[in-house]
């Protein structure tokens, strides 16, 4: 088992990241791996998909190449026993779990009238229920960690109708994740377990985004930032003291500004200006 203290970045610490086979989840995993962290890649994709690149096995290989240790685990976060078994195996392999990143999410930006209820059930099961389930089952491990964190990829809470009216089913499922942060941070504060949310200020360029924006002008697909900005912000949060930094709804850019970053050009296409970037939903 590696060094599990709060110094030295994330070296020797163990992260359980849902949806880590690609996109933002993988970027967070790779940032941690550069410190020598252990990462459980908990995701559904074990076989190559023609539409979405990346599997738990390719992600694990990238994590190992970046300097970390990886454990690929095929997990559906809607399945209680799969999550329980995956966390047990992670703790047996690496000696514990220090950090849970609830990144797995499903999306459908459709109005109520045209949303199939099976799609809503999928979004609710992965987003809200999955976040609550993974958080609940991680607690026995996090309680034994030196600087325990739960980080949820969820937007700041807002009751403005504009965030609900165009895509109520998705908003209900996504803000359910935010409510988990609100409730769990209060519930777990006395136990020293941090619970925070992180959300991007701009649209993030991922493979899933390209599918979601099929048919959009190529120029629009360039007006995004890379997943690395979210990963760097997550890294900063996960290195903060869990007993003093909890219950926050963080925006990636603001987190990095607090860390002294003022130049964000590395996160975008050099041909795109800052003021041309597309602002994300819920911001």
JOURJO-V459654 format. One record per residue. N is the residue number from 1. RES is the residue in one small letter. SS is DSSP state (helix for helix, strand for strand, loop for the rest). OMEGA is omega in whole degrees, -180 to 180 (* if undefined). NEAR is the number of other C-alpha atoms within 8 Angstrom. Layout:
BEGIN
((N	RES	SS	OMEGA	NEAR) (N	RES	SS	OMEGA	NEAR))
END
This chain:
BEGIN
((1	x	loop	-177	5) (2	x	loop	177	7) (3	x	loop	-172	7) (4	x	loop	179	9) (5	x	loop	-178	8) (6	x	loop	-180	9) (7	x	loop	176	5) (8	x	loop	180	7) (9	x	loop	-177	7) (10	x	loop	180	12) (11	x	loop	177	12) (12	x	loop	180	11) (13	x	loop	-175	14) (14	x	strand	178	13) (15	x	strand	172	14) (16	x	strand	-173	14) (17	x	strand	177	15) (18	x	strand	-180	13) (19	x	loop	-173	15) (20	x	loop	-178	17) (21	x	loop	-179	16) (22	x	loop	171	12) (23	x	helix	-176	11) (24	x	helix	179	13) (25	x	helix	178	14) (26	x	helix	179	12) (27	x	helix	177	13) (28	x	helix	179	14) (29	x	helix	-178	14) (30	x	helix	178	12) (31	x	helix	178	11) (32	x	helix	-179	15) (33	x	helix	180	16) (34	x	loop	176	10) (35	x	loop	-174	12) (36	x	loop	179	12) (37	x	loop	172	16) (38	x	strand	-177	15) (39	x	strand	170	16) (40	x	strand	180	13) (41	x	strand	-176	17) (42	x	strand	-176	16) (43	x	strand	-175	16) (44	x	loop	-171	9) (45	x	loop	177	11) (46	x	loop	178	9) (47	x	loop	-179	5) (48	x	loop	179	9) (49	x	loop	-177	8) (50	x	loop	-177	5) (51	x	loop	-177	5) (52	x	loop	-180	8) (53	x	loop	174	9) (54	x	loop	175	12) (55	x	loop	177	12) (56	x	helix	-178	17) (57	x	helix	177	10) (58	x	helix	178	9) (59	x	helix	179	15) (60	x	helix	179	13) (61	x	helix	179	9) (62	x	helix	179	9) (63	x	helix	178	15) (64	x	helix	180	11) (65	x	helix	-179	7) (66	x	loop	176	9) (67	x	loop	179	11) (68	x	loop	173	16) (69	x	strand	-174	12) (70	x	strand	175	12) (71	x	strand	179	10) (72	x	strand	-177	11) (73	x	strand	177	10) (74	x	strand	-173	10) (75	x	loop	168	11) (76	x	loop	-174	9) (77	x	loop	175	15) (78	x	loop	-175	9) (79	x	loop	-176	8) (80	x	helix	-175	8) (81	x	helix	177	6) (82	x	helix	179	10) (83	x	helix	-180	13) (84	x	helix	-179	9) (85	x	helix	-180	8) (86	x	helix	179	11) (87	x	helix	177	12) (88	x	helix	-179	8) (89	x	helix	178	8) (90	x	helix	-180	14) (91	x	helix	178	11) (92	x	helix	-177	8) (93	x	helix	-171	7) (94	x	helix	177	11) (95	x	loop	180	8) (96	x	loop	173	13) (97	x	loop	-179	17) (98	x	loop	-172	14) (99	x	strand	171	14) (100	x	strand	174	14) (101	x	strand	177	12) (102	x	strand	-176	14) (103	x	loop	-177	12) (104	x	loop	-178	12) (105	x	loop	175	8) (106	x	loop	-174	8) (107	x	loop	170	6) (108	x	loop	-175	8) (109	x	loop	-177	7) (110	x	loop	177	11) (111	x	loop	-177	11) (112	x	helix	-174	8) (113	x	helix	-177	4) (114	x	helix	178	6) (115	x	loop	175	10) (116	x	loop	-177	6) (117	x	helix	174	6) (118	x	helix	177	6) (119	x	helix	177	9) (120	x	helix	179	12) (121	x	helix	177	8) (122	x	helix	-179	9) (123	x	helix	180	14) (124	x	helix	-178	12) (125	x	helix	-179	11) (126	x	helix	-172	14) (127	x	helix	-174	15) (128	x	helix	-177	15) (129	x	helix	180	10) (130	x	helix	178	11) (131	x	helix	-180	13) (132	x	helix	-179	10) (133	x	helix	-179	11) (134	x	helix	179	12) (135	x	helix	180	11) (136	x	helix	-175	7) (137	x	helix	179	10) (138	x	helix	-170	11) (139	x	helix	179	8) (140	x	helix	179	7) (141	x	helix	-178	11) (142	x	helix	180	14) (143	x	loop	-179	10) (144	x	loop	-178	7) (145	x	loop	-178	11) (146	x	loop	-178	8) (147	x	loop	-170	12) (148	x	loop	-180	13) (149	x	strand	162	14) (150	x	strand	178	13) (151	x	strand	-177	14) (152	x	strand	176	15) (153	x	strand	-173	11) (154	x	loop	-176	11) (155	x	loop	173	13) (156	x	loop	-180	11) (157	x	loop	178	8) (158	x	loop	179	6) (159	x	loop	178	5) (160	x	loop	-179	6) (161	x	helix	-177	6) (162	x	helix	178	6) (163	x	helix	-178	13) (164	x	loop	-171	10) (165	x	helix	-176	8) (166	x	helix	-175	9) (167	x	helix	-177	13) (168	x	helix	-178	12) (169	x	helix	179	12) (170	x	helix	-178	13) (171	x	helix	178	10) (172	x	helix	-178	10) (173	x	helix	-177	13) (174	x	helix	177	13) (175	x	helix	172	12) (176	x	helix	176	10) (177	x	helix	179	15) (178	x	helix	178	14) (179	x	helix	175	9) (180	x	helix	178	11) (181	x	helix	-179	13) (182	x	helix	-177	9) (183	x	helix	-177	8) (184	x	helix	-180	9) (185	x	helix	177	14) (186	x	helix	-178	8) (187	x	helix	-172	7) (188	x	helix	-177	11) (189	x	helix	-177	11) (190	x	helix	-180	6) (191	x	helix	175	6) (192	x	loop	179	11) (193	x	loop	-179	17) (194	x	strand	174	15) (195	x	strand	-178	15) (196	x	strand	176	15) (197	x	strand	176	16) (198	x	strand	-178	15) (199	x	strand	-180	13) (200	x	loop	176	11) (201	x	loop	-178	10) (202	x	strand	171	10) (203	x	loop	-180	13) (204	x	strand	-178	11) (205	x	loop	178	12) (206	x	loop	177	10) (207	x	helix	179	9) (208	x	helix	178	8) (209	x	helix	-180	9) (210	x	helix	177	10) (211	x	helix	-179	8) (212	x	helix	-176	6) (213	x	loop	178	8) (214	x	loop	-179	6) (215	x	loop	178	4) (216	x	loop	178	7) (217	x	loop	-180	6) (218	x	helix	-179	6) (219	x	helix	180	6) (220	x	helix	-179	8) (221	x	helix	178	11) (222	x	loop	-175	9) (223	x	loop	-175	13) (224	x	loop	172	14) (225	x	strand	-180	13) (226	x	loop	177	10) (227	x	loop	-177	12) (228	x	helix	-180	10) (229	x	helix	178	11) (230	x	helix	179	14) (231	x	helix	180	13) (232	x	helix	178	11) (233	x	helix	177	12) (234	x	helix	179	12) (235	x	helix	180	11) (236	x	helix	-180	11) (237	x	helix	-175	8) (238	x	helix	176	9) (239	x	loop	178	9) (240	x	loop	-178	7) (241	x	loop	-175	7) (242	x	loop	-177	12) (243	x	loop	-180	10) (244	x	loop	-179	5) (245	x	loop	-180	9) (246	x	loop	178	12) (247	x	loop	-177	12) (248	x	loop	173	8) (249	x	strand	-170	11) (250	x	strand	171	11) (251	x	strand	-172	10) (252	x	helix	-177	14) (253	x	helix	-179	10) (254	x	helix	178	8) (255	x	helix	-178	12) (256	x	helix	175	13) (257	x	helix	177	9) (258	x	helix	178	7) (259	x	loop	177	7) (260	x	loop	180	6) (261	x	loop	178	8) (262	x	loop	180	6) (263	x	loop	-177	5) (264	x	loop	-175	7) (265	x	helix	-179	8) (266	x	helix	-176	7) (267	x	helix	-177	9) (268	x	strand	173	11) (269	x	loop	-178	11) (270	x	loop	179	7) (271	x	loop	-178	4) (272	x	loop	178	10) (273	x	loop	179	7) (274	x	helix	-177	6) (275	x	helix	178	4) (276	x	helix	-179	7) (277	x	loop	-180	12) (278	x	loop	179	8) (279	x	strand	-178	8) (280	x	loop	173	10) (281	x	loop	173	6) (282	x	loop	179	7) (283	x	loop	*	7))
END
